[in-house]
């Protein structure tokens, strides 16, 4: 299967919730532990056959995880859940340093919370890749805006699924009536 990403892209950075995974617990915007999420329908198929890691595409994650700040899960658990989601979706476990998340309160005003570009810049710096060689895949306006501010191309996950002939209508979370980005 051919890559859905332009040939000049060297690193693909993914959002997590609503992009690689969806929460299965009603009322939770993000998982707090194993068993509280599942891969986004169609994402494994959309990314199947792509080569990740050495000799292939580099992978990063950029996710707002304010539930760490509020004490619902530890930084270690948040990192583990993000890495698990990447591995389930792609068959590849990214290096720990490529998994970036903002653990600050929603109103902290930090440089890392999307839509600020900090997380994307950190992921690119980890690989030594300039913005023109990076792509951010997400599902929300804060993702699109973070990509714009970082000077990185953006691909909506619904468009990725559609490109691959997969139904983006399967995107709604079974655990919540509407997806809330944190």
C-alpha positions in Angstrom: 0.0 0.0 0.0 1.3 3.4 -0.9 1.9 6.0 1.8 -0.9 8.5 2.4 1.8 11.1 3.3 3.7 13.3 0.8 7.1 11.9 -0.1 9.0 14.8 1.5 7.5 14.1 5.0 10.1 12.5 7.3 8.2 12.7 10.6 4.5 12.2 11.2 3.2 13.6 14.6 -0.1 12.3 15.8 -2.7 13.7 18.2 -4.0 10.9 20.4 -7.6 11.3 21.5 -9.9 11.3 18.5 -7.0 10.5 16.2 -5.3 7.3 17.2 -7.7 6.2 20.0 -11.1 6.9 21.4 -12.2 6.6 25.0 -14.6 3.8 26.0 -15.7 5.2 29.4 -18.7 7.5 29.3 -18.0 11.1 30.3 -14.2 10.8 30.1 -12.4 12.9 27.5 -9.2 10.8 27.8 -8.3 7.4 29.3 -6.9 7.2 32.8 -5.7 3.6 32.5 -5.5 0.5 30.3 -8.9 -0.8 29.2 -10.4 2.7 28.9 -9.7 3.2 25.2 -9.7 1.5 21.9 -8.1 2.3 18.5 -10.0 4.8 16.4 -12.0 2.7 14.0 -10.1 2.4 10.7 -6.9 3.9 11.9 -4.9 0.6 11.9 -6.1 -0.1 8.4 -5.3 3.5 7.3 -1.7 3.1 8.5 -1.1 -0.5 7.7 1.9 -1.3 5.6 3.8 1.9 6.4 7.3 1.5 7.6 8.0 3.3 10.8 11.3 3.9 12.6 14.8 3.2 11.2 14.6 3.4 7.4 11.0 4.6 7.4 8.9 7.4 8.7 9.6 8.8 12.1 6.7 9.0 14.5 5.8 11.5 17.2 2.8 12.2 19.4 1.6 15.6 20.7 -1.3 15.5 23.1 -2.9 17.7 25.7 -3.1 15.6 28.9 -4.3 18.0 31.6 -5.8 15.1 33.5 -2.3 14.5 34.8 -2.3 18.0 36.4 -5.7 17.3 38.0 -4.4 14.0 39.5 -6.5 11.5 37.5 -3.4 9.7 36.2 0.4 10.0 36.5 2.8 11.3 33.9 4.1 7.7 33.6 0.7 6.3 32.9 -0.2 9.1 30.4 3.1 8.4 28.5 2.4 4.6 28.6 -1.1 5.0 27.3 0.1 7.3 24.5 2.8 4.9 23.5 0.4 2.0 23.6 -2.0 3.8 21.4 0.7 4.5 18.8 1.8 0.9 18.9 -1.7 -0.5 18.5 -2.5 1.9 15.6 0.8 1.4 13.7 2.6 -1.7 15.0 5.5 0.6 16.0 6.3 1.9 19.5 7.9 5.3 19.1 10.9 6.4 21.2 9.9 7.9 24.5 11.4 11.3 23.6 9.1 11.6 20.6 6.0 11.3 22.8 5.2 14.8 23.9 2.3 15.9 26.1 1.2 18.9 28.0 0.4 18.0 31.6 -0.5 21.5 32.7 -4.0 22.8 33.6 -6.2 23.8 30.8 -5.9 27.5 31.7 -2.1 27.5 32.5 -1.2 29.6 29.5 1.9 27.5 28.8 3.8 27.3 25.5 3.1 23.5 25.2 -0.6 23.3 25.4 -2.2 23.0 21.9 -3.0 25.3 20.1 0.5 26.6 21.1 3.2 25.0 18.9 5.5 23.8 21.7 4.7 20.1 21.6 5.1 19.9 17.8 8.4 21.8 18.0 9.7 19.4 20.7 8.8 16.3 18.6 10.6 17.8 15.5 13.6 18.8 17.6 13.8 15.2 19.0 14.4 14.0 15.4 16.2 17.1 14.1 13.6 17.6 11.5 12.5 21.0 10.1 8.8 22.0 9.9 8.8 21.5 6.2 9.5 17.8 6.6 6.9 17.2 9.3 3.1 16.5 9.2 0.7 16.7 12.1 -2.4 14.4 12.0 -5.2 15.5 14.3 -9.0 15.8 14.6 -9.7 19.2 16.2 -9.3 22.9 15.5 -6.6 23.2 18.3 -4.6 20.6 16.3 -4.9 22.5 13.0 -4.0 25.7 14.8 -0.9 24.2 16.5 0.3 22.9 13.1 -0.2 26.4 11.6 1.7 28.0 14.4 4.5 25.5 14.2 4.7 25.9 10.4 3.9 22.2 9.9 1.5 20.7 7.4 -1.8 19.4 8.9 -3.9 16.4 7.9 -7.3 15.9 9.5 -7.7 12.2 10.5 -11.1 12.1 8.8 -9.4 13.0 5.6 -6.8 10.4 6.1 -9.5 7.7 6.6 -11.4 8.9 3.6 -8.2 8.9 1.4 -7.8 5.2 2.4 -11.4 4.4 1.6 -12.4 4.0 5.3 -15.6 5.5 6.7 -14.9 8.6 8.8 -18.5 8.3 10.2 -17.2 5.7 12.6 -15.3 8.4 14.5 -17.8 9.1 17.3 -16.7 7.9 20.7 -18.8 5.1 22.2 -18.1 6.5 25.7 -19.4 10.1 25.2 -22.1 11.8 23.3 -19.6 14.4 21.9 -15.8 14.5 21.8 -14.3 17.1 24.0 -10.7 18.1 23.4 -8.8 18.8 26.6 
